Amino acid sequence: MINTETIYAGLKLRNPLIIGSSGLTKSAAANKKLEDMGASAIVLKSLFEEQIELQGDEMLAGTDAPEAADYIRNYVKANALENYLNLISETKALCSIPVIASINCYKSSAWVEFAEKIAEVGADALELNIFYLCTDPKTPAADLYNLYISILDRVCRRISIPVTVKIGKCFGNIPGLVDQLKAHGAKGVVMFNRYYRPDIDIEKLQITSGDVFGNPSDLSDTLRWTAIISGFVPGISIASSNGVFSHEDVIKCLLAGASAVQLCSVVYKNGPEIIRTISNGLEEWIEAKKYRTIADFQGKLSFSNVSNPSMYERSQFMRYYSDRK
């Protein structure tokens, strides 16, 4: 009997397939369908503080009354938060799998306020979607690490549900960051976030949006850092994200040391049915390899378990090209 159960951030999942935060998870009915297709957990569409403030600005256009501004901003914020809390409650009522909330803020006070409300309505875990694009050349790199740590620390002090952090790969020392996140209470990390990507229209001479979806070529960086973090920072769950499009990709991430994966672009492109296809492929591979559980092979090819860990490093890249004629 094949057992695909795994533990991610303290949550028991029936398989490693989590649906990442996106428009796919913005309604309870859609989340129920994702569960029916085989998803083991849902990360709800993020509650964006920045979007809330933009909505308030749009409503304030044309008015200059300070008292009206305060009322409208507070109303928009309260309404957005209430709608999000309802999404959590409605999804919990329909689904039996873990429901993970997601918040994206840039003011320290908002993180704590949102997190407390989310925990109160019964979310099983909270994913902090932190991204600060630093464009000031005088800002010390340490300030960026401290921003992540301070946000996490404040949230973990106020809520008891598991907290995970979704990070980008634009850091000079990713293992150092993850190690600090673990020390300050993070139960898991998601690697990696996919940020807005700008492009340039050379005919109209305008900045445009780049491709919003990931592609299979993104998997290489995901595998590299999953394996390295798994090897150097034991005891924290890893959800591999970016570039996961098939059951083979899921298996690679698990071999590198992930506890789970987050699916997003592949579901957008193929529909929820792809979840079942990936799940079946994973089970067939496990059976063919004569394993019984995920734990039998999880981390088998992490940085600390392979005989030649330089395969995950740039040194192997240099060796490859120096050997070519």
Secondary structure, 3 states (H helix, E strand, C coil): CCECCEEECCEEECCCEEECCCHHHCCHHHHHHHHHCCCCEEECCCEEHHHHHHHHHHHHCCCCCHHHHHHHHHHHHHHHHHHHHHHHHHHHHHCCCCEEEEEECCCHHHHHHHHHHHHHCCCCEEEEECCCCCCCCCCCHHHHHHHHHHHHHHHHHHCCCCEEEEECCCCCCHHHHHHHHHHCCCCEEEECCCCCCEEEECCCCEEEECCCCCCHHHHHHHHHHHHHHHHHCCCCEEEECCCCCCHHHHHHHHHHCCCEEEECHHHHHHCCHHHHHHHHHHHHHHHHCCCCEHHHCCCCCCCCCCCCHHHHCHHHHHHHHHHCC
